[in-house]
Amino acid sequence: MRRVVQYVVLLALTLLFVSPLLLMLVTSFKSPGEASQTPPSWFPNPFTTQAYERIFGAAEALPPVRLLINNAARFAWDGFGEFSAEEFDAHMAVNVRAAALLIDQMARRHRDGEALVVNLLDSKLSAPNPDYLSYTLSKAALASLTELAARALASRSIRVNGIAPGLMLRSSGQSEENFQAMHHNNPLHRGVQPSDVIAAIRYLVGAGAVTGQVITIDSGQRFLGLERDVQFLGPQ
C-alpha cells in the first residue's frame, strides 16, 4: 500500500508542475469555480531543473520512487501554412523537456532496485498525419526520448516504456457528435477507454523484462490510414 501511495503522489506532483488546471485546483484548495489561475509566489518556473528537483524533493520522505508516469501534455492547433514557432516551443517544453527533466531527476536519485518510467505518447505516431503539427512532432520526440532513456538506464534496472492511446477523450473544439462517431471508428468498433491505459500500466509494472517498448492502444485505428485528425472527419 505504501508503494501505491508514493506512485500516486509522484504522478500528482508531475502534473502539478506542468498542468495549469491541476495547479489551479491543488494549490488554492478552493472549488473549481473559485480557484485562481495565478500561481502562488512560491511556485517555481515549471520548465527549469530546479522545479523538478523540488518535485522529487517533495517525495524524499516516502519510500524510494519506483514509478514515474509522464502523462501531462499540451495539445493545440498548428499545421503547415499555419505553423507557429511559439506553439512548437510550448509543445516541446511540456511534452518533451518536462519528461526529460523528470527522467533525469529520477535517474540521479535512483540507488538500487527496479524502477519504471511510462511516457504517454499518441497512437497517431503509427499512422501520422500533419494536423496538430507541433503536437505531433513533440510526441515523436517523446517516443525517441523513450528509446534513448531505455537504452541509457537499462544497466541501472530502470525500465522506460511508452503507451500510445488512440482517441479516448473529446478534444477541445471537437463536437460531441463527432466524438461519439469517431470514438468507435476503428476495426474493433470499440472506443479506447482510460481503463485500457490503466491496464497497460499495470502490465508494464509487472513485466520486469520489458523496456524500450511502446504499447499502441487504438483498437486497430492505425490500420485505416486516416489522412487527417479524427475531429476533421465524420460529422462536424
GIGIQUI-V820373 format. One record per pair of residues at least 4 apart in sequence whose C-alpha atoms are under 8 Angstrom apart, sorted by the first residue. I is the first residue (numbers start at 1). J is the second residue. D is the distance in whole Angstrom. If there is no record, write none. Layout:
<<I | J | D> <I | J | D>>
This chain:
<<1 | 5 | 6> <2 | 6 | 6> <2 | 63 | 8> <3 | 7 | 6> <3 | 63 | 7> <4 | 8 | 6> <5 | 9 | 6> <6 | 10 | 6> <6 | 59 | 8> <6 | 62 | 6> <6 | 63 | 7> <6 | 65 | 7> <7 | 11 | 6> <7 | 65 | 7> <7 | 66 | 7> <7 | 67 | 6> <7 | 68 | 7> <8 | 12 | 6> <9 | 13 | 6> <9 | 59 | 8> <10 | 14 | 6> <10 | 55 | 8> <10 | 56 | 8> <10 | 59 | 7> <10 | 65 | 8> <10 | 68 | 7> <11 | 15 | 6> <11 | 68 | 7> <11 | 69 | 6> <11 | 70 | 8> <12 | 16 | 6> <13 | 17 | 6> <13 | 55 | 6> <14 | 18 | 7> <14 | 55 | 7> <14 | 70 | 7> <14 | 72 | 8> <15 | 19 | 5> <15 | 22 | 7> <15 | 71 | 7> <15 | 72 | 6> <16 | 20 | 7> <16 | 22 | 5> <16 | 23 | 5> <16 | 26 | 8> <17 | 23 | 7> <17 | 46 | 5> <17 | 51 | 7> <18 | 46 | 6> <18 | 72 | 7> <18 | 73 | 8> <18 | 94 | 6> <18 | 98 | 8> <19 | 23 | 6> <19 | 72 | 7> <19 | 73 | 8> <20 | 24 | 6> <20 | 37 | 7> <21 | 25 | 6> <21 | 37 | 8> <22 | 26 | 6> <23 | 27 | 6> <23 | 28 | 8> <23 | 37 | 8> <23 | 39 | 7> <24 | 28 | 6> <24 | 32 | 8> <24 | 35 | 6> <24 | 36 | 6> <24 | 37 | 5> <24 | 38 | 8> <24 | 39 | 8> <25 | 29 | 6> <25 | 30 | 7> <25 | 31 | 7> <25 | 32 | 6> <25 | 35 | 6> <27 | 40 | 8> <28 | 35 | 6> <28 | 36 | 7> <29 | 35 | 8> <30 | 34 | 6> <30 | 35 | 5> <31 | 35 | 6> <39 | 43 | 6> <44 | 50 | 8> <44 | 51 | 6> <45 | 51 | 6> <46 | 51 | 5> <46 | 52 | 8> <47 | 51 | 7> <47 | 93 | 7> <47 | 94 | 8> <47 | 97 | 8> <47 | 98 | 7> <48 | 52 | 7> <49 | 53 | 6> <49 | 101 | 7> <50 | 54 | 6> <51 | 55 | 6> <52 | 56 | 6> <52 | 101 | 7> <52 | 102 | 6> <52 | 105 | 7> <53 | 57 | 6> <53 | 105 | 7> <54 | 58 | 6> <55 | 59 | 7> <56 | 60 | 7> <56 | 105 | 7> <56 | 106 | 8> <59 | 65 | 8> <60 | 64 | 8> <64 | 110 | 8> <65 | 106 | 8> <65 | 110 | 8> <65 | 115 | 7> <66 | 114 | 7> <66 | 115 | 4> <66 | 116 | 6> <67 | 115 | 6> <67 | 116 | 5> <67 | 117 | 6> <67 | 118 | 8> <68 | 103 | 8> <68 | 116 | 6> <68 | 117 | 5> <68 | 118 | 6> <69 | 117 | 6> <69 | 118 | 5> <69 | 119 | 6> <69 | 120 | 8> <70 | 99 | 6> <70 | 117 | 8> <70 | 118 | 6> <70 | 119 | 5> <70 | 120 | 6> <71 | 119 | 7> <71 | 120 | 5> <72 | 94 | 7> <72 | 95 | 7> <73 | 91 | 8> <73 | 94 | 6> <73 | 95 | 5> <74 | 90 | 8> <74 | 91 | 6> <74 | 94 | 6> <74 | 95 | 6> <74 | 135 | 7> <75 | 91 | 7> <75 | 132 | 8> <75 | 135 | 6> <76 | 87 | 7> <76 | 132 | 7> <76 | 135 | 7> <77 | 131 | 8> <77 | 132 | 5> <77 | 133 | 7> <77 | 134 | 8> <77 | 135 | 8> <78 | 82 | 5> <78 | 83 | 5> <78 | 84 | 6> <78 | 87 | 7> <78 | 131 | 7> <78 | 132 | 5> <78 | 133 | 6> <78 | 134 | 7> <79 | 83 | 5> <79 | 84 | 8> <79 | 130 | 7> <79 | 131 | 6> <79 | 132 | 6> <79 | 133 | 5> <79 | 134 | 7> <80 | 130 | 7> <80 | 133 | 7> <83 | 133 | 7> <83 | 134 | 8> <84 | 88 | 6> <84 | 134 | 8> <85 | 89 | 6> <86 | 90 | 6> <87 | 91 | 6> <87 | 134 | 7> <88 | 92 | 6> <88 | 134 | 5> <88 | 135 | 8> <88 | 138 | 8> <89 | 93 | 6> <90 | 94 | 6> <91 | 95 | 6> <91 | 96 | 8> <91 | 134 | 6> <91 | 135 | 6> <91 | 138 | 6> <92 | 96 | 5> <92 | 97 | 6> <92 | 134 | 8> <92 | 138 | 5> <93 | 97 | 5> <93 | 98 | 6> <94 | 98 | 5> <94 | 99 | 8> <95 | 99 | 7> <95 | 138 | 6> <95 | 139 | 7> <95 | 142 | 7> <96 | 100 | 6> <96 | 138 | 6> <96 | 139 | 8> <96 | 141 | 7> <96 | 142 | 5> <96 | 145 | 8> <97 | 101 | 6> <98 | 102 | 6> <99 | 103 | 6> <99 | 119 | 8> <99 | 142 | 8> <100 | 104 | 6> <100 | 145 | 7> <101 | 105 | 6> <102 | 106 | 6> <103 | 107 | 6> <103 | 117 | 7> <103 | 149 | 8> <104 | 108 | 6> <105 | 109 | 6> <106 | 110 | 6> <107 | 153 | 8> <107 | 158 | 8> <112 | 156 | 8> <112 | 157 | 8> <113 | 157 | 7> <114 | 156 | 8> <114 | 157 | 5> <114 | 158 | 6> <114 | 159 | 8> <115 | 157 | 6> <115 | 158 | 5> <115 | 159 | 6> <116 | 158 | 6> <116 | 159 | 5> <116 | 160 | 6> <116 | 161 | 8> <116 | 205 | 7> <117 | 158 | 7> <117 | 159 | 6> <117 | 160 | 5> <117 | 161 | 6> <118 | 160 | 6> <118 | 161 | 5> <118 | 162 | 5> <118 | 163 | 7> <118 | 201 | 8> <119 | 142 | 8> <119 | 143 | 8> <119 | 146 | 7> <119 | 160 | 8> <119 | 161 | 6> <119 | 162 | 5> <119 | 163 | 6> <120 | 162 | 6> <120 | 163 | 5> <120 | 164 | 6> <120 | 165 | 8> <121 | 139 | 6> <121 | 142 | 7> <121 | 143 | 7> <121 | 162 | 6> <121 | 163 | 6> <121 | 164 | 4> <121 | 165 | 7> <122 | 139 | 7> <122 | 163 | 8> <122 | 164 | 4> <122 | 165 | 5> <122 | 166 | 6> <122 | 216 | 8> <123 | 127 | 7> <123 | 164 | 5> <123 | 165 | 5> <123 | 166 | 5> <123 | 216 | 6> <123 | 217 | 7> <123 | 218 | 6> <123 | 222 | 7> <124 | 128 | 5> <124 | 129 | 7> <124 | 136 | 8> <124 | 166 | 7> <124 | 222 | 7> <125 | 136 | 8> <125 | 139 | 8> <125 | 140 | 7> <126 | 222 | 6> <127 | 222 | 5> <127 | 223 | 8> <127 | 225 | 6> <127 | 226 | 7> <128 | 136 | 8> <128 | 227 | 8> <129 | 226 | 7> <129 | 227 | 6> <129 | 228 | 6> <129 | 229 | 7> <130 | 136 | 8> <130 | 228 | 7> <131 | 136 | 8> <131 | 228 | 6> <131 | 229 | 6> <132 | 136 | 6> <132 | 229 | 8> <133 | 137 | 6> <134 | 138 | 6> <135 | 139 | 6> <136 | 140 | 6> <137 | 141 | 6> <138 | 142 | 6> <139 | 143 | 6> <140 | 144 | 6> <141 | 145 | 6> <142 | 146 | 6> <143 | 147 | 7> <143 | 162 | 7> <144 | 148 | 6> <145 | 149 | 6> <146 | 150 | 6> <146 | 160 | 6> <146 | 161 | 6> <146 | 162 | 7> <146 | 212 | 6> <147 | 151 | 6> <147 | 160 | 7> <147 | 161 | 8> <147 | 212 | 5> <147 | 213 | 8> <148 | 152 | 6> <149 | 153 | 6> <149 | 160 | 6> <149 | 212 | 8> <150 | 154 | 6> <150 | 158 | 7> <150 | 159 | 6> <150 | 160 | 5> <150 | 161 | 7> <150 | 211 | 6> <150 | 212 | 5> <151 | 212 | 7> <153 | 157 | 7> <153 | 158 | 5> <153 | 159 | 7> <153 | 160 | 8> <154 | 158 | 5> <154 | 159 | 6> <154 | 211 | 8> <159 | 210 | 7> <159 | 211 | 5> <159 | 212 | 7> <160 | 211 | 5> <160 | 212 | 6> <160 | 213 | 8> <161 | 204 | 8> <161 | 210 | 8> <161 | 211 | 6> <161 | 212 | 5> <161 | 213 | 5> <161 | 214 | 6> <162 | 212 | 8> <162 | 213 | 6> <162 | 214 | 4> <162 | 215 | 6> <163 | 197 | 7> <163 | 200 | 7> <163 | 214 | 5> <163 | 215 | 5> <163 | 216 | 6> <163 | 217 | 7> <164 | 214 | 7> <164 | 215 | 6> <164 | 216 | 5> <164 | 217 | 6> <164 | 218 | 8> <165 | 192 | 7> <165 | 197 | 7> <165 | 216 | 6> <165 | 217 | 5> <165 | 218 | 6> <166 | 192 | 6> <166 | 216 | 8> <166 | 217 | 6> <166 | 218 | 4> <166 | 219 | 8> <166 | 221 | 8> <167 | 183 | 6> <167 | 191 | 7> <167 | 192 | 6> <167 | 218 | 7> <168 | 183 | 7> <168 | 191 | 7> <168 | 192 | 5> <168 | 193 | 6> <168 | 194 | 7> <170 | 174 | 6> <170 | 175 | 8> <170 | 176 | 7> <170 | 179 | 6> <174 | 178 | 7> <174 | 179 | 7> <174 | 231 | 6> <174 | 236 | 8> <175 | 179 | 6> <175 | 231 | 8> <175 | 236 | 6> <176 | 180 | 6> <177 | 181 | 6> <177 | 235 | 7> <177 | 236 | 7> <178 | 182 | 6> <178 | 231 | 6> <178 | 233 | 8> <178 | 234 | 6> <178 | 235 | 5> <178 | 236 | 6> <179 | 183 | 6> <179 | 231 | 7> <180 | 184 | 7> <181 | 185 | 7> <181 | 234 | 7> <181 | 235 | 7> <182 | 230 | 6> <182 | 231 | 8> <182 | 233 | 8> <182 | 234 | 7> <183 | 190 | 8> <183 | 191 | 5> <183 | 192 | 7> <184 | 188 | 8> <184 | 189 | 5> <184 | 190 | 5> <184 | 191 | 5> <185 | 189 | 6> <185 | 190 | 8> <185 | 191 | 8> <185 | 221 | 7> <186 | 190 | 7> <186 | 191 | 8> <186 | 218 | 8> <186 | 219 | 6> <186 | 220 | 6> <186 | 221 | 5> <186 | 224 | 7> <187 | 219 | 6> <187 | 220 | 6> <187 | 221 | 6> <187 | 223 | 8> <188 | 219 | 5> <188 | 220 | 7> <189 | 219 | 7> <190 | 219 | 6> <191 | 218 | 8> <191 | 219 | 7> <192 | 196 | 7> <192 | 217 | 7> <192 | 218 | 6> <192 | 219 | 7> <193 | 197 | 7> <194 | 198 | 6> <195 | 199 | 6> <196 | 200 | 6> <196 | 217 | 7> <197 | 201 | 6> <197 | 217 | 8> <198 | 202 | 6> <199 | 203 | 6> <200 | 204 | 6> <200 | 215 | 8> <201 | 205 | 6> <202 | 206 | 7> <203 | 207 | 6> <204 | 208 | 7> <204 | 210 | 7> <218 | 222 | 7> <220 | 224 | 8> <221 | 225 | 8> <222 | 226 | 7> <226 | 230 | 8> <228 | 232 | 6> <228 | 233 | 7> <229 | 233 | 7> <230 | 234 | 8> <231 | 236 | 8> <232 | 236 | 7>>
